[in-house]
Amino acid sequence: MALEETIEVVVDARVTPFVVPKRYEFIRRLGTGAYGCVASFKDTKSGEKVAVKKCTNAFDDVVDGKRILREIRLMRHFFHENVASIREMLPPPGPDFTDIYIVMDL
């Protein structure tokens, strides 16, 4: 499967740009937290709004890496209207990557 063409989107001046597929149009920044930044995008293929969470330097600290993995596993497991579910995980550009992108329902 070929990777989609990507673009860089500046979401926040304090955070490195998001690298997302071209089909996502940036709407606004939703917030930042301990593990990264979350922004709202519109998927031009489906027309739906999604939240993209960028976990920066996910592998720098073992404890943080385990917490991020736990969050991903829990979000993939639960299907409830009050729990955000993962739509997809954006594939990394290559084998040496530091950031993880999680696409969630908005």
Backbone bond lengths (Angstrom), bond angles and torsions (degrees), N, CA, C in turn:
res aa  C-N    CA-C-N  psi(-1)  N-CA   C-N-CA  omega(-1)  CA-C   N-CA-C  phi
1 M - - - 1.449 - - 1.517 108.85 -
2 A 1.309 116.62 126.76 1.462 121.75 -179.22 1.520 109.89 -77.85
3 L 1.321 114.92 142.81 1.457 119.57 177.34 1.516 109.70 -74.39
4 E 1.334 115.93 146.73 1.454 120.78 178.34 1.525 109.96 -73.07
5 E 1.313 115.10 155.01 1.457 120.26 175.54 1.524 108.16 -68.73
6 T 1.336 116.24 137.00 1.460 120.39 -174.58 1.530 111.50 -114.11
7 I 1.331 114.31 162.33 1.454 122.17 174.65 1.525 108.37 -132.80
8 E 1.331 115.96 157.74 1.455 121.16 174.19 1.513 108.86 -98.92
9 V 1.324 116.39 130.98 1.459 122.20 -179.10 1.523 108.26 -122.98
10 V 1.335 116.49 122.95 1.458 120.63 177.22 1.523 107.57 -83.48
11 V 1.322 115.80 111.09 1.454 122.69 -177.68 1.523 110.38 -94.81
12 D 1.315 115.77 -40.09 1.457 122.67 -177.34 1.519 107.16 -148.09
13 A 1.322 116.36 138.53 1.463 120.31 -178.06 1.526 112.02 -65.04
14 R 1.328 117.68 -23.60 1.463 121.41 -178.22 1.525 112.57 -85.22
15 V 1.321 117.95 -10.34 1.464 122.50 -175.61 1.523 108.54 -118.07
16 T 1.333 116.33 143.66 1.461 119.27 176.01 1.530 108.84 -60.82
17 P 1.323 117.72 151.75 1.473 120.40 -177.00 1.522 113.00 -58.54
18 F 1.321 115.39 148.06 1.466 121.88 172.93 1.525 107.47 -74.68
19 V 1.310 117.75 139.49 1.464 123.20 174.28 1.523 105.73 -112.76
20 V 1.341 115.53 102.57 1.467 121.41 -174.73 1.526 109.61 -126.20
21 P 1.332 117.32 159.32 1.465 119.80 175.89 1.528 111.01 -59.86
22 K 1.316 116.24 152.17 1.469 121.54 -177.91 1.521 113.32 -60.06
23 R 1.311 117.17 -21.81 1.462 119.45 -176.82 1.527 112.71 -70.76
24 Y 1.331 117.85 -12.17 1.461 121.23 178.98 1.527 110.69 -95.10
25 E 1.346 115.80 124.73 1.463 122.10 175.99 1.521 108.59 -102.46
26 F 1.320 116.57 127.53 1.461 121.48 -178.58 1.525 110.38 -67.99
27 I 1.337 116.46 134.52 1.466 121.83 175.78 1.521 109.45 -107.16
28 R 1.360 116.48 -62.68 1.462 119.63 178.37 1.524 110.33 -166.13
29 R 1.322 115.18 163.55 1.461 121.37 175.50 1.518 108.32 -79.37
30 L 1.322 116.55 135.15 1.458 121.02 179.66 1.520 112.13 -96.62
31 G 1.317 117.42 -32.31 1.453 119.75 179.25 1.516 112.43 163.83
32 T 1.331 114.17 172.84 1.457 120.54 176.71 1.518 108.22 -127.62
33 G 1.312 115.01 156.26 1.456 119.93 -179.02 1.511 110.32 -146.24
34 A 1.311 115.58 -165.24 1.457 121.51 -177.24 1.528 112.10 -64.99
35 Y 1.327 117.23 -32.33 1.461 119.86 -174.50 1.517 113.97 -104.74
36 G 1.310 118.70 -1.59 1.448 118.50 178.80 1.504 113.37 155.68
37 C 1.318 114.94 -154.81 1.453 122.82 -173.81 1.531 108.48 -126.31
38 V 1.337 115.74 146.09 1.463 121.51 179.05 1.521 108.48 -121.27
39 A 1.337 115.96 134.69 1.458 121.44 179.60 1.520 109.69 -134.36
40 S 1.322 114.96 153.64 1.458 121.95 178.73 1.530 108.85 -94.19
41 F 1.323 115.43 134.53 1.463 122.16 178.68 1.522 109.13 -133.00
42 K 1.325 115.79 158.64 1.460 121.29 172.35 1.515 107.80 -109.14
43 D 1.325 116.07 127.51 1.458 121.48 176.35 1.523 107.11 -82.61
44 T 1.327 117.01 111.00 1.469 120.15 -175.74 1.521 112.44 -70.81
45 K 1.334 118.51 -19.34 1.469 120.56 177.32 1.519 111.22 -73.62
46 S 1.339 116.47 -45.94 1.466 119.97 -176.99 1.523 112.69 -99.12
47 G 1.334 117.00 -18.51 1.453 120.78 -178.33 1.519 113.82 81.46
48 E 1.324 118.00 3.20 1.455 122.00 -177.41 1.526 111.32 -93.33
49 K 1.326 115.07 152.88 1.457 120.57 175.53 1.521 108.87 -88.35
50 V 1.331 115.40 138.93 1.458 121.44 179.57 1.527 108.88 -133.77
51 A 1.314 115.31 161.61 1.462 121.75 173.41 1.520 107.44 -108.47
52 V 1.323 116.19 132.91 1.457 120.92 177.30 1.527 107.73 -114.13
53 K 1.324 115.25 122.31 1.457 121.13 178.99 1.515 108.33 -104.76
54 K 1.330 115.42 126.11 1.461 121.11 177.26 1.519 108.32 -105.24
55 C 1.318 116.51 114.55 1.465 122.05 175.83 1.522 107.00 -94.58
56 T 1.327 115.95 105.87 1.460 120.45 -176.31 1.519 110.85 -82.05
57 N 1.310 115.22 144.30 1.469 122.62 177.48 1.533 111.41 46.53
58 A 1.307 115.01 52.13 1.462 121.42 -173.78 1.522 113.54 -63.28
59 F 1.311 117.63 -20.94 1.462 120.11 -174.32 1.527 113.31 -110.12
60 D 1.324 117.67 9.13 1.464 120.60 -179.23 1.523 112.66 -71.20
61 D 1.310 117.04 -34.44 1.459 121.71 -178.84 1.525 108.55 -124.77
62 V 1.317 117.23 129.69 1.468 121.52 -176.53 1.528 111.49 -62.09
63 V 1.317 117.03 -43.05 1.467 120.43 -178.58 1.530 110.37 -64.26
64 D 1.319 117.58 -45.58 1.467 120.31 178.14 1.526 111.08 -63.40
65 G 1.320 117.55 -39.97 1.454 121.06 177.95 1.520 112.22 -60.76
66 K 1.329 116.75 -40.71 1.466 121.00 177.77 1.523 111.15 -67.20
67 R 1.323 117.02 -37.87 1.464 120.47 178.98 1.524 111.47 -67.00
68 I 1.324 116.32 -39.38 1.464 120.15 177.66 1.524 109.94 -65.46
69 L 1.327 117.03 -43.42 1.468 121.06 177.68 1.525 110.79 -61.52
70 R 1.322 117.56 -41.92 1.463 121.44 178.19 1.518 110.62 -61.69
71 E 1.328 116.76 -43.91 1.465 120.40 178.51 1.529 111.21 -60.21
72 I 1.327 116.90 -43.40 1.460 121.33 179.88 1.529 110.44 -63.60
73 R 1.317 116.80 -44.90 1.479 120.10 -179.06 1.525 111.49 -63.82
74 L 1.335 117.29 -41.02 1.457 120.20 178.99 1.528 111.29 -66.91
75 M 1.322 116.81 -42.24 1.465 120.02 -179.07 1.524 111.71 -67.34
76 R 1.314 117.63 -30.57 1.473 120.57 177.05 1.522 111.41 -75.97
77 H 1.316 116.90 -25.72 1.463 121.55 -176.08 1.527 112.86 -80.86
78 F 1.340 117.29 -43.17 1.458 121.15 -172.87 1.527 112.19 -87.67
79 F 1.325 115.23 137.29 1.459 122.58 174.81 1.516 107.26 -127.78
80 H 1.332 115.59 92.27 1.460 121.88 -177.98 1.516 108.10 -147.03
81 E 1.330 116.35 148.27 1.463 120.42 -176.97 1.523 113.18 -63.86
82 N 1.328 117.78 -21.98 1.460 121.15 -179.10 1.535 113.75 -96.56
83 V 1.323 116.69 1.83 1.459 121.18 179.41 1.529 108.07 -121.18
84 A 1.323 115.63 127.98 1.465 119.89 177.80 1.522 108.94 -65.00
85 S 1.316 116.00 134.01 1.465 119.60 179.37 1.524 109.73 -112.29
86 I 1.306 114.65 152.74 1.465 120.45 -178.93 1.519 109.24 -83.60
87 R 1.316 116.17 128.49 1.465 121.11 173.85 1.514 110.25 -83.95
88 E 1.338 114.99 -45.23 1.462 120.20 179.44 1.521 109.64 -164.79
89 M 1.309 114.48 163.22 1.460 122.36 171.71 1.521 105.21 -111.24
90 L 1.328 116.56 125.74 1.462 119.28 -179.40 1.522 109.17 -72.30
91 P 1.327 117.16 132.27 1.471 119.58 -177.94 1.524 110.76 -68.53
92 P 1.334 116.92 144.16 1.467 120.01 178.29 1.524 110.44 -70.82
93 P 1.347 116.45 156.78 1.467 119.51 -178.63 1.520 113.32 -70.74
94 G 1.316 118.03 -19.64 1.457 121.23 -179.21 1.517 110.32 -168.33
95 P 1.326 116.90 -175.29 1.462 119.57 -177.17 1.534 113.91 -71.34
96 D 1.308 117.73 -24.35 1.466 121.69 179.70 1.518 108.83 -102.25
97 F 1.326 116.62 92.19 1.460 120.72 -179.30 1.514 109.42 -132.02
98 T 1.332 115.80 155.20 1.472 120.09 -179.75 1.514 112.83 -120.69
99 D 1.319 117.34 -18.06 1.466 121.24 -176.40 1.522 110.81 -109.32
100 I 1.345 115.05 144.50 1.457 122.12 177.01 1.520 107.62 -116.94
101 Y 1.332 116.42 135.71 1.474 121.95 178.48 1.521 109.32 -114.91
102 I 1.346 115.13 124.04 1.453 121.73 -179.79 1.527 107.91 -115.35
103 V 1.322 117.30 122.81 1.467 121.98 177.86 1.518 107.69 -98.83
104 M 1.349 115.53 123.58 1.467 121.51 -175.56 1.516 110.78 -124.68
105 D 1.334 115.50 161.93 1.455 120.35 171.83 1.514 109.57 -63.99
106 L 1.302 115.36 149.67 1.462 119.61 179.02 1.505 110.11 -110.58
